[in-house]
Amino acid sequence: MPSAKPRIFQQLLAECLGTAGLLCAVIGSGVMAERLAGGNPAVALLANTLVTVWALYVLIEMLGPVSGAHFNPLVTLVAWSKGQLAHTRPAQVALFFIVFQLLGAVLGAWLAHAMFGLPILQTSAQLRTGSGQWIAEAVATAGLVLVILRAPAGKASVLVACYIGAAYWCTASTSFANPAAVLGRMLSDSFAGIAPASAPGFVLAQCAGALVGLGLARLFETTPSLESTP
């Protein structure tokens, strides 16, 4: 007997909890790493990277069967543009997904603060700006979208987690690649934070990168050859 399709409220809950878990992992590990690294930013970034990779893999494996494990408004928009939201009103569902992802990002930041005894409500003072940062975010997001769209069946969780881990170190921005992550990290004055003034540039670069990634994926799409047509 085939399993029942997840209901919309289950999918929205999965997107909210998944995004919250991701941001909690990113911010919480950043706080812990900063406290234990003895002022060594490389060690702190390494710890932050490993925790993010592990958390991302677990969250995608666990919640992917429920909602697709987008945890990212741009991934949701790409899925919608590709007709991958199997609902009678896909545009409305995409909007709900994005709202719950943003809510999850805020809750994840607040939960990390609560666990480490920090003020719940805060904003980051860490400026991240300049052409290098913006190009890095475009590259990181383009690569993420391309990996998601080209991942073989059953391999997305591993490939996405590995890609983000690599992009942490090979991009100048440490690969946010996610507007929801920008929101959550904007609300945390910690190692992983980003100042509100820097957020618009990151989001615009991410949007541009998502379009590039979508375009590259389309270049790799194939159509059945005439010889294979019955």
Backbone as CSV, one residue per row, in Angstrom:
resi,resn,N_x,N_y,N_z,CA_x,CA_y,CA_z,C_x,C_y,C_z
1,MET,0.849,-1.189,0.000,0.000,0.000,0.000,0.888,1.244,0.000
2,PRO,0.708,2.191,-0.955,1.576,3.367,-1.020,1.384,4.270,0.185
3,SER,2.467,4.894,0.623,2.390,5.797,1.769,1.646,7.063,1.396
4,ALA,0.953,7.643,2.373,0.181,8.853,2.129,1.107,10.039,1.902
5,LYS,0.680,10.935,1.032,1.460,12.142,0.763,1.395,13.060,1.974
6,PRO,2.520,13.672,2.382,2.490,14.600,3.528,1.499,15.736,3.279
7,ARG,0.792,16.123,4.333,-0.152,17.222,4.224,0.591,18.550,4.267
8,ILE,-0.073,19.596,3.822,0.589,20.901,3.699,1.098,21.394,5.039
9,PHE,0.346,21.180,6.116,0.819,21.684,7.409,2.066,20.925,7.853
10,GLN,2.168,19.647,7.483,3.376,18.880,7.799,4.569,19.414,7.012
11,GLN,4.346,19.772,5.771,5.415,20.315,4.946,5.877,21.674,5.465
12,LEU,4.920,22.518,5.854,5.286,23.835,6.385,6.033,23.695,7.708
13,LEU,5.588,22.762,8.538,6.278,22.526,9.809,7.697,22.023,9.559
14,ALA,7.846,21.148,8.573,9.174,20.634,8.244,10.092,21.750,7.766
15,GLU,9.579,22.660,6.935,10.400,23.769,6.460,10.783,24.713,7.593
16,CYS,9.845,24.952,8.495,10.133,25.840,9.630,11.156,25.214,10.566
17,LEU,10.923,23.963,10.960,11.840,23.297,11.882,13.203,23.049,11.249
18,GLY,13.198,22.691,9.966,14.473,22.449,9.290,15.320,23.703,9.195
19,THR,14.691,24.820,8.828,15.433,26.079,8.738,15.887,26.532,10.123
20,ALA,15.021,26.340,11.121,15.403,26.685,12.495,16.587,25.843,12.950
21,GLY,16.543,24.545,12.656,17.653,23.678,13.042,18.951,24.066,12.359
22,LEU,18.850,24.432,11.087,20.054,24.839,10.350,20.648,26.106,10.940
23,LEU,19.815,27.109,11.192,20.331,28.375,11.742,20.826,28.203,13.170
24,CYS,20.147,27.359,13.928,20.611,27.087,15.293,21.990,26.440,15.259
25,ALA,22.198,25.531,14.313,23.502,24.876,14.184,24.573,25.864,13.755
26,VAL,24.264,26.701,12.772,25.240,27.666,12.268,25.627,28.667,13.351
27,ILE,24.623,29.257,14.003,24.899,30.296,14.996,25.440,29.693,16.283
28,GLY,24.825,28.604,16.744,25.278,27.981,17.988,26.707,27.490,17.895
29,SER,27.051,26.834,16.776,28.430,26.353,16.628,29.396,27.514,16.485
30,GLY,28.932,28.627,15.902,29.781,29.806,15.810,30.097,30.379,17.179
31,VAL,29.079,30.422,18.046,29.288,30.926,19.413,30.240,30.012,20.167
32,MET,29.978,28.707,20.105,30.833,27.751,20.814,32.266,27.803,20.286
33,ALA,32.408,27.842,18.969,33.745,27.860,18.366,34.511,29.108,18.778
34,GLU,33.824,30.239,18.789,34.493,31.489,19.163,34.962,31.442,20.610
35,ARG,34.190,30.780,21.465,34.560,30.693,22.881,35.744,29.757,23.109
36,LEU,35.854,28.708,22.294,36.858,27.674,22.538,38.092,27.775,21.659
37,ALA,38.025,28.583,20.593,39.114,28.604,19.613,40.301,29.437,20.052
38,GLY,40.201,30.143,21.173,41.332,30.922,21.670,41.749,32.042,20.744
39,GLY,40.788,32.619,20.033,41.101,33.722,19.142,41.614,33.316,17.777
40,ASN,41.621,32.017,17.481,42.077,31.529,16.180,40.875,31.431,15.237
41,PRO,40.730,32.351,14.284,39.544,32.339,13.425,39.483,31.125,12.507
42,ALA,40.624,30.580,12.126,40.620,29.403,11.256,40.015,28.198,11.977
43,VAL,40.387,28.016,13.239,39.824,26.919,14.025,38.326,27.127,14.221
44,ALA,37.939,28.362,14.500,36.522,28.670,14.689,35.733,28.393,13.416
45,LEU,36.266,28.797,12.274,35.569,28.569,11.017,35.492,27.080,10.698
46,LEU,36.541,26.340,10.983,36.531,24.904,10.736,35.432,24.228,11.559
47,ALA,35.355,24.572,12.836,34.318,23.997,13.693,32.926,24.379,13.186
48,ASN,32.756,25.637,12.821,31.486,26.126,12.288,31.106,25.364,11.015
49,THR,32.089,25.115,10.162,31.855,24.404,8.909,31.406,22.971,9.158
50,LEU,32.129,22.252,10.004,31.822,20.846,10.242,30.424,20.666,10.821
51,VAL,30.072,21.499,11.787,28.747,21.384,12.402,27.659,21.690,11.377
52,THR,27.873,22.705,10.546,26.887,23.046,9.522,26.702,21.894,8.543
53,VAL,27.794,21.291,8.108,27.722,20.166,7.169,26.951,19.000,7.782
54,TRP,27.298,18.632,9.006,26.624,17.504,9.658,25.137,17.787,9.861
55,ALA,24.829,18.983,10.345,23.429,19.332,10.589,22.629,19.344,9.290
56,LEU,23.218,19.902,8.240,22.519,19.990,6.964,22.213,18.603,6.415
57,TYR,23.181,17.712,6.511,22.954,16.344,6.024,21.816,15.671,6.792
58,VAL,21.853,15.760,8.101,20.827,15.113,8.922,19.451,15.707,8.638
59,LEU,19.366,17.030,8.558,18.077,17.685,8.341,17.493,17.332,6.978
60,ILE,18.329,17.286,5.938,17.830,16.936,4.610,17.364,15.487,4.586
61,GLU,18.143,14.585,5.179,17.749,13.184,5.209,16.445,12.993,5.976
62,MET,16.293,13.690,7.080,15.137,13.504,7.948,13.871,14.149,7.385
63,LEU,13.997,15.368,6.846,12.817,16.126,6.447,12.604,16.180,4.940
64,GLY,13.582,15.713,4.178,13.428,15.693,2.731,12.180,14.955,2.265
65,PRO,11.879,13.769,2.830,10.679,13.057,2.397,9.378,13.789,2.724
66,VAL,9.425,14.753,3.626,8.210,15.479,4.010,7.979,16.678,3.107
67,SER,8.984,17.551,2.998,8.791,18.816,2.278,9.744,19.030,1.116
68,GLY,10.708,18.135,0.960,11.768,18.378,-0.010,12.978,19.033,0.604
69,ALA,12.861,19.446,1.883,13.986,20.032,2.638,14.623,21.193,1.895
70,HIS,13.811,22.178,1.536,14.355,23.356,0.855,15.176,24.207,1.825
71,PHE,14.544,24.652,2.931,15.182,25.491,3.961,15.769,26.776,3.382
72,ASN,15.291,27.183,2.220,15.912,28.283,1.491,14.886,28.849,0.506
73,PRO,14.507,30.124,0.633,13.516,30.692,-0.279,13.885,30.568,-1.749
74,LEU,15.159,30.669,-2.078,15.559,30.580,-3.474,15.417,29.157,-4.005
75,VAL,15.680,28.179,-3.186,15.473,26.790,-3.591,13.987,26.539,-3.832
76,THR,13.139,27.106,-2.986,11.698,26.977,-3.181,11.257,27.633,-4.486
77,LEU,11.775,28.812,-4.776,11.412,29.498,-6.019,11.895,28.723,-7.246
78,VAL,13.080,28.143,-7.148,13.583,27.320,-8.250,12.683,26.098,-8.439
79,ALA,12.314,25.443,-7.337,11.426,24.280,-7.424,10.080,24.664,-8.048
80,TRP,9.563,25.821,-7.656,8.303,26.304,-8.230,8.450,26.561,-9.734
81,SER,9.559,27.190,-10.133,9.770,27.486,-11.558,9.921,26.222,-12.385
82,LYS,10.369,25.135,-11.748,10.553,23.863,-12.449,9.315,22.970,-12.372
83,GLY,8.246,23.471,-11.735,7.031,22.679,-11.605,7.161,21.523,-10.643
84,GLN,8.028,21.670,-9.642,8.299,20.572,-8.716,7.479,20.647,-7.428
85,LEU,6.623,21.660,-7.298,5.735,21.744,-6.136,4.404,21.116,-6.525
86,ALA,4.210,19.888,-6.118,3.055,19.104,-6.562,1.814,19.464,-5.749
87,HIS,1.299,20.652,-5.999,0.086,21.116,-5.335,-0.817,21.777,-6.370
88,THR,-2.085,21.886,-6.024,-3.020,22.518,-6.958,-2.764,24.013,-7.081
89,ARG,-2.202,24.631,-6.055,-1.853,26.050,-6.089,-0.371,26.206,-5.743
90,PRO,0.520,25.873,-6.657,1.961,25.866,-6.338,2.516,27.224,-5.953
91,ALA,2.026,28.315,-6.559,2.543,29.641,-6.207,2.202,29.987,-4.760
92,GLN,0.998,29.654,-4.344,0.596,29.922,-2.966,1.408,29.078,-1.995
93,VAL,1.635,27.816,-2.350,2.430,26.933,-1.496,3.861,27.445,-1.395
94,ALA,4.416,27.911,-2.507,5.768,28.458,-2.483,5.856,29.647,-1.528
95,LEU,4.848,30.509,-1.569,4.838,31.664,-0.662,4.787,31.214,0.790
96,PHE,3.947,30.232,1.090,3.860,29.716,2.460,5.184,29.086,2.891
97,PHE,5.817,28.330,1.991,7.120,27.744,2.296,8.104,28.841,2.712
98,ILE,8.152,29.914,1.933,9.111,30.988,2.201,8.832,31.656,3.537
99,VAL,7.560,31.912,3.817,7.192,32.533,5.098,7.651,31.662,6.263
100,PHE,7.414,30.364,6.169,7.779,29.477,7.271,9.292,29.274,7.353
101,GLN,9.995,29.350,6.243,11.459,29.313,6.280,12.012,30.537,7.009
102,LEU,11.488,31.704,6.704,11.950,32.927,7.368,11.626,32.897,8.854
103,LEU,10.440,32.397,9.184,10.080,32.252,10.594,11.038,31.296,11.288
104,GLY,11.348,30.183,10.635,12.282,29.221,11.212,13.664,29.807,11.430
105,ALA,14.118,30.648,10.498,15.436,31.270,10.643,15.492,32.150,11.884
106,VAL,14.439,32.905,12.119,14.381,33.762,13.305,14.363,32.916,14.570
107,LEU,13.525,31.885,14.579,13.426,31.026,15.764,14.740,30.300,16.038
108,GLY,15.432,29.892,14.979,16.716,29.217,15.158,17.762,30.116,15.784
109,ALA,17.789,31.373,15.345,18.732,32.330,15.940,18.414,32.557,17.407
110,TRP,17.146,32.741,17.702,16.751,32.983,19.098,17.041,31.776,19.985
111,LEU,16.818,30.565,19.455,17.088,29.361,20.241,18.576,29.240,20.548
112,ALA,19.425,29.523,19.567,20.875,29.476,19.809,21.269,30.456,20.901
113,HIS,20.720,31.667,20.852,21.024,32.656,21.883,20.584,32.170,23.262
114,ALA,19.375,31.591,23.317,18.852,31.120,24.604,19.745,30.032,25.188
115,MET,20.218,29.114,24.362,21.045,28.011,24.863,22.383,28.492,25.404
116,PHE,22.910,29.571,24.820,24.223,30.058,25.242,24.134,31.259,26.192
117,GLY,22.944,31.519,26.708,22.786,32.580,27.693,23.013,33.974,27.146
118,LEU,22.740,34.172,25.863,22.906,35.477,25.227,21.571,36.210,25.167
119,PRO,21.588,37.519,25.008,20.325,38.232,24.809,19.579,37.676,23.598
120,ILE,18.308,37.402,23.757,17.537,36.805,22.672,17.454,37.759,21.488
121,LEU,17.109,39.000,21.758,16.930,39.985,20.698,18.219,40.778,20.511
122,GLN,18.814,40.649,19.354,20.034,41.384,19.037,20.179,41.459,17.525
123,THR,21.038,42.338,17.068,21.378,42.404,15.648,22.893,42.425,15.517
124,SER,23.370,41.931,14.400,24.809,41.811,14.201,25.434,43.154,13.842
125,ALA,26.672,43.328,14.267,27.455,44.507,13.882,28.547,44.146,12.886
126,GLN,28.543,42.893,12.401,29.625,42.414,11.542,29.340,42.776,10.083
127,LEU,30.075,43.741,9.574,29.899,44.171,8.190,30.518,43.153,7.238
128,ARG,29.774,42.810,6.217,30.252,41.924,5.151,29.821,42.575,3.842
129,THR,30.697,43.289,3.213,30.303,44.038,2.024,31.460,44.118,1.039
130,GLY,31.164,44.609,-0.139,32.193,44.741,-1.168,31.965,43.780,-2.319
131,SER,32.552,44.084,-3.462,32.326,43.287,-4.663,32.766,41.835,-4.490
132,GLY,33.851,41.621,-3.771,34.319,40.251,-3.559,33.293,39.406,-2.815
133,GLN,32.698,39.991,-1.772,31.673,39.290,-0.998,30.450,38.991,-1.853
134,TRP,30.043,39.961,-2.664,28.846,39.780,-3.492,29.084,38.742,-4.579
135,ILE,30.246,38.791,-5.205,30.566,37.771,-6.217,30.587,36.387,-5.563
136,ALA,31.159,36.317,-4.373,31.225,35.044,-3.660,29.836,34.488,-3.382
137,GLU,28.918,35.355,-2.970,27.554,34.892,-2.701,26.852,34.436,-3.968
138,ALA,27.091,35.149,-5.071,26.507,34.725,-6.348,27.054,33.366,-6.761
139,VAL,28.359,33.183,-6.626,28.982,31.907,-6.977,28.464,30.789,-6.073
140,ALA,28.421,31.055,-4.771,27.970,30.036,-3.822,26.538,29.605,-4.112
141,THR,25.669,30.568,-4.406,24.266,30.243,-4.649,24.082,29.553,-5.992
142,ALA,24.804,30.011,-7.002,24.732,29.347,-8.310,25.153,27.885,-8.189
143,GLY,26.236,27.644,-7.470,26.692,26.275,-7.283,25.702,25.428,-6.512
144,LEU,25.097,26.015,-5.483,24.114,25.271,-4.687,22.920,24.859,-5.540
145,VAL,22.383,25.799,-6.311,21.239,25.485,-7.164,21.617,24.422,-8.193
146,LEU,22.789,24.551,-8.775,23.239,23.568,-9.763,23.390,22.186,-9.138
147,VAL,23.958,22.112,-7.952,24.116,20.829,-7.263,22.757,20.201,-6.981
148,ILE,21.821,20.992,-6.490,20.490,20.468,-6.173,19.800,19.925,-7.422
149,LEU,19.872,20.678,-8.511,19.165,20.271,-9.726,19.844,19.122,-10.459
150,ARG,21.141,18.958,-10.258,21.879,17.905,-10.962,22.172,16.689,-10.085
151,ALA,21.796,16.738,-8.819,22.096,15.625,-7.916,21.339,14.367,-8.350
152,PRO,22.021,13.225,-8.447,21.309,11.972,-8.745,20.321,11.639,-7.631
153,ALA,19.334,10.845,-7.944,18.303,10.477,-6.959,18.951,9.871,-5.712
154,GLY,18.545,10.382,-4.559,19.048,9.866,-3.289,20.390,10.403,-2.853
155,LYS,20.987,11.280,-3.655,22.322,11.789,-3.336,22.318,13.259,-2.912
156,ALA,21.177,13.929,-2.941,21.148,15.373,-2.697,21.678,15.734,-1.315
157,SER,21.314,14.974,-0.295,21.731,15.332,1.066,23.247,15.332,1.195
158,VAL,23.890,14.324,0.645,25.352,14.236,0.722,25.998,15.339,-0.107
159,LEU,25.520,15.515,-1.338,26.149,16.476,-2.236,25.954,17.913,-1.748
160,VAL,24.765,18.242,-1.276,24.521,19.602,-0.791,25.369,19.894,0.440
161,ALA,25.399,18.952,1.385,26.198,19.151,2.595,27.680,19.309,2.256
162,CYS,28.183,18.458,1.360,29.594,18.552,0.974,29.877,19.856,0.244
163,TYR,28.966,20.263,-0.626,29.172,21.506,-1.367,29.236,22.700,-0.421
164,ILE,28.293,22.781,0.513,28.287,23.911,1.443,29.556,23.909,2.287
165,GLY,29.999,22.733,2.715,31.238,22.660,3.486,32.427,23.172,2.700
166,ALA,32.508,22.794,1.420,33.603,23.275,0.583,33.483,24.774,0.330
167,ALA,32.250,25.232,0.085,32.043,26.652,-0.230,32.328,27.557,0.956
168,TYR,32.197,27.039,2.177,32.576,27.814,3.361,34.013,28.325,3.229
169,TRP,34.870,27.486,2.628,36.300,27.786,2.601,36.796,28.367,1.287
170,CYS,36.036,28.205,0.209,36.542,28.688,-1.073,35.800,29.929,-1.566
171,THR,34.902,30.468,-0.756,34.245,31.724,-1.105,34.569,32.767,-0.040
172,ALA,34.701,34.016,-0.470,35.074,35.088,0.455,33.993,35.363,1.482
173,SER,32.756,34.972,1.184,31.627,35.269,2.073,31.329,34.143,3.045
174,THR,32.043,33.024,2.945,31.781,31.784,3.682,30.415,31.201,3.340
175,SER,29.904,31.501,2.164,28.770,30.796,1.561,27.506,30.787,2.414
176,PHE,26.855,31.929,2.507,25.506,31.952,3.082,24.547,31.254,2.112
177,ALA,24.500,31.750,0.862,23.741,31.135,-0.247,22.265,30.921,0.078
178,ASN,21.691,31.768,0.929,20.340,31.519,1.424,19.795,32.787,2.086
179,PRO,18.761,33.417,1.528,18.207,34.622,2.164,17.684,34.379,3.578
180,ALA,17.161,33.183,3.853,16.707,32.885,5.205,17.885,32.861,6.175
181,ALA,19.021,32.333,5.717,20.219,32.334,6.558,20.685,33.758,6.815
182,VAL,20.569,34.619,5.811,20.935,36.025,6.011,20.073,36.639,7.103
183,LEU,18.775,36.375,7.064,17.879,36.928,8.089,18.255,36.437,9.473
184,GLY,18.418,35.127,9.627,18.751,34.585,10.937,20.078,35.090,11.460
185,ARG,21.079,35.145,10.589,22.405,35.576,11.017,22.456,37.091,11.235
186,MET,21.576,37.828,10.590,21.469,39.262,10.823,20.990,39.551,12.247
187,LEU,20.253,38.602,12.820,19.695,38.775,14.162,20.598,38.208,15.243
188,SER,21.869,37.971,14.913,22.809,37.411,15.886,24.146,38.140,15.813
189,ASP,24.499,38.829,16.875,25.778,39.538,16.923,26.852,38.576,17.409
190,SER,27.159,37.611,16.546,28.081,36.542,16.910,29.027,36.273,15.743
191,PHE,29.838,35.246,15.870,30.822,34.884,14.852,30.178,34.724,13.474
192,ALA,28.967,34.187,13.430,28.301,33.903,12.156,27.425,35.042,11.668
193,GLY,27.405,36.167,12.355,26.453,37.223,12.050,26.779,38.035,10.810
194,ILE,25.793,38.807,10.398,25.957,39.760,9.293,25.151,41.005,9.643
195,ALA,25.753,42.170,9.495,25.085,43.426,9.846,23.901,43.670,8.914
196,PRO,22.818,44.236,9.423,21.652,44.539,8.576,22.012,45.351,7.339
197,ALA,22.969,46.253,7.459,23.359,47.075,6.305,23.978,46.240,5.189
198,SER,24.541,45.089,5.539,25.175,44.221,4.534,24.196,43.237,3.909
199,ALA,23.033,43.058,4.538,22.100,42.020,4.105,21.550,42.228,2.689
200,PRO,21.118,43.440,2.301,20.554,43.594,0.949,21.513,43.189,-0.159
201,GLY,22.781,43.553,-0.042,23.750,43.182,-1.059,23.900,41.677,-1.174
202,PHE,23.891,40.987,-0.032,24.002,39.531,-0.046,22.788,38.898,-0.722
203,VAL,21.598,39.374,-0.365,20.380,38.774,-0.924,20.297,39.008,-2.434
204,LEU,20.625,40.202,-2.879,20.600,40.485,-4.315,21.606,39.604,-5.059
205,ALA,22.793,39.443,-4.486,23.799,38.576,-5.113,23.327,37.127,-5.148
206,GLN,22.667,36.686,-4.093,22.138,35.325,-4.059,21.065,35.114,-5.129
207,CYS,20.196,36.103,-5.306,19.157,36.005,-6.339,19.785,35.892,-7.726
208,ALA,20.800,36.712,-7.969,21.494,36.636,-9.257,22.150,35.274,-9.431
209,GLY,22.768,34.773,-8.371,23.417,33.470,-8.441,22.431,32.344,-8.697
210,ALA,21.245,32.426,-8.089,20.228,31.393,-8.309,19.812,31.345,-9.771
211,LEU,19.683,32.510,-10.402,19.336,32.552,-11.828,20.438,31.930,-12.679
212,VAL,21.689,32.211,-12.314,22.812,31.615,-13.042,22.806,30.097,-12.872
213,GLY,22.610,29.638,-11.642,22.578,28.200,-11.390,21.457,27.513,-12.149
214,LEU,20.272,28.153,-12.193,19.144,27.601,-12.933,19.460,27.539,-14.425
215,GLY,20.093,28.600,-14.940,20.465,28.608,-16.348,21.484,27.534,-16.684
216,LEU,22.474,27.348,-15.820,23.482,26.312,-16.059,22.857,24.922,-16.042
217,ALA,21.937,24.707,-15.110,21.276,23.400,-15.040,20.494,23.120,-16.312
218,ARG,19.884,24.135,-16.866,19.124,23.946,-18.113,20.036,23.601,-19.274
219,LEU,21.256,24.109,-19.246,22.201,23.779,-20.317,22.566,22.294,-20.306
220,PHE,22.476,21.673,-19.154,22.817,20.255,-19.041,21.623,19.329,-19.249
221,GLU,20.428,19.899,-19.382,19.247,19.074,-19.595,19.318,18.430,-20.974
222,THR,18.852,17.206,-21.048,18.858,16.472,-22.312,17.438,16.113,-22.714
223,THR,17.240,15.913,-23.995,15.954,15.463,-24.518,16.160,14.123,-25.210
224,PRO,15.151,13.293,-25.229,15.308,11.978,-25.892,15.700,12.131,-27.343
225,SER,16.637,11.327,-27.782,17.053,11.357,-29.188,15.995,10.712,-30.058
226,LEU,16.029,11.028,-31.344,15.059,10.446,-32.265,15.204,8.940,-32.350
227,GLU,16.441,8.461,-32.209,16.688,7.025,-32.297,16.024,6.250,-31.160
228,SER,15.861,6.921,-29.981,15.284,6.227,-28.836,13.769,6.323,-28.800
229,THR,13.182,7.069,-29.733,11.724,7.218,-29.751,11.088,5.984,-30.370
230,PRO,10.155,5.334,-29.691,9.559,4.110,-30.242,8.724,4.402,-31.470
